[in-house]
Amino acid sequence: NDYQYKFKWSPNKKHSLSFISIGALDQLSLNLKANEDELQRYILDNLPVNNQWNYSAGFKYTNFRDNSYTNVIYSRFHLNNKTIKYFQNDESSEDNLLLDYVSEEIEDKLRIENINRINGFKITTGASYEYATYLNDTYSKISVGDQVVTIDYDSKLPLHKWGLLGQVSKAFLGERLTASAGFRADANSY
């Protein structure tokens, strides 16, 4: 299942607001009745069940002024993956659990940028901030030689990211040539 959405509203010539979103939901299951031959049984015994959902959503506010405008942009992204597998697809006992994996990526971003046009120059300045979280919870039983090894851990990695940018550009030769100079500085808490 997928969806997408876009909405734009301009109450007057000085202000504009846009919303946009896209997402997906995938819920899979095994067809356990398809076990008529050895190959099908092998595939069913080894193929895990995967479920995933994700979305991206954001809005942009623009304020227009004489020879300039400012954008304020916020967005959020979230991805969730889940994979599970039981020995011979028998969910009647937790002892049969071979794999239980969940991972998530979550990002919230804010960006502010200002664009000015002065005497043929285009001057862009901006700042950004992002908070990102990466999560992983894994339980897995694997064969190593003649032994079964259990892997069981969870992790969380939160990150703060920020940045600054600036750029000056000017068109020449009837706007067939543009010269540009700029900088960008990024940092994070990792």
N, C-alpha and C positions, 0 to 999 in steps of 0.2 A: 504494500500500500504506500502510495506517495501522495504528497500534496504540495501545492505552492500557492502563494498569496502575495498580492501587491496592491497597495492602496496609496494614492497620492492626493494630497489636499492642499490647495493654495487659497487661503481665505482672502488674500489681497496680493498686490504686486510686490510687497516687501517680505512676505513670509511664505515658506513652503515646508510641508511636512510629508515624509514618505515612510511607509511601513512595508517591509518585505519579509517573507518567511518561506522556507522550503523544508520538507522533512520526509522521513520514510519509516515504515514499520515492517519488519520482516519476521514472521513467525513460522518456523519450519518444523515439520515432524517427519518421522520415519514411517514409511508404509510397511509395517511389519508383516503384512499378508504377502508381500512380494518375496517370498523365500522358497521358491520352487526348485532352485538348483543350488549347487555348491557356491558358485560365484555370487549369487544374490545373497545367500546366507553370510558369506564372508564380508561382503560390503555392509550389510546391516549390522553385523557384529562389531565392525570397526568404525563406522561412520557416526560421529557425534551429532547431537541435535543443536542447531545454532539458532539463536534469536538475536535480533539487533533492532535498535531504533535510534534515530538521530534527527536533529533539527538545527536549523540556523534561522535566527530571527534578528531583525534590527530595525532601527529607525534613523532617519536623517532629517534634521531641522536645518533649514537654510534661511539666513537673514540677508536680504539684498539691500545694498546702499549705493549711492552714487559712486561709480568706479570701484566698488569692492563688494565682497560678500563673505559671510562666515558660515561654515558648516560645523554642526555638532552631530557626531555620528556615534551611536551606541549599537553594539551587536552582541549576540550570545550564540554560542555553538555548544551542542551537547551530543556526544556519541556514546552509546551503551552497547557493549557486546556481551553475550552470555552463551557459553557452550557447556553442555553436560553430556556425560556418557556413563551408562551402567553396563556391567558385565552381562553379555548376552541379552541386553535391553531389559533386564529384570530389575524393576524399581521397587520390589517388595521389601528389600533390606538395604540399609545404608552401607552394609559391608560390601555390597556390589558396586558401590560408587567408584568409578575409575577416573573421572574428570569432572571438575566443577570449576569453571573459569568465568570470571566477570571482570571486565575492564571498562573504564570510563575516561573520557576526555571532555573537559568542560572549560570553556574560555569565555570570559566577559571582557569586551574591549570598548574603550572610550577614546575618541579622537576629536580634536578641535583644530580646525584649520582656517586661516584667514587669507584671502586672495585680494590683492590690491593692484590696480592699474594706474600708474603715475607716469606721465610724460613718455608713453610708449614702453615703459618697463612693466613687467608682471612680477610682483613680489608675493611670494607664498611663505607663510610661517605656520607652524603647527606644533602640537604636542599630543602625545598618546599615552595611554595607560592600559595595561591588560593584567587581569588576574586569571591564571590558568591552574587547573588542578588535574593531575593524572593519577588515577586509582587502578589498582590491580589486586584481585583476590583470587589466588590459584590453589586448588587442591588437585593433585594428580598422582596416580599410581602407575609406575612404569617398570618394565622388566629390564634389569641390568644383569646379564648373564643368567644365572639360575635364581636370582633374588628379585623380589618386588621392593622397589624403593618408593617411598611416599614423599612427595614434594608438597609442602603446605606453607604458604606465606601470604601476607598481604602488604601492600605498600601504598603510600600516599605521597605525592610530590606536589606541593603547592608552589607556584612561582608568581612573583610580581615582576612585571616588565614595564618599562617606560621609555619614552623617546622624545626627541626634539628634532625639528627639521626647519630648514630655511632654503629658499631658492630665489634667484633673480634671473630673469630672462628678458631678452629683447629681440625683436624681429628686424631684419635688414633686407635690403634688395627687394622691396615690394612684398615682404613676408615670405620670400623663398628661402631665406636663411635665418636661423634662430641661434643665438648664442645664449648659453645658460651656465650658471655657476651655483653651486649649492652645497649644503652639508646635511648630514644626518647623524645623530648620536643616539645609540640604543644602550640600555643596560637591563640587567635582570638580577633577581635575588638568588640565583642558583649558585 
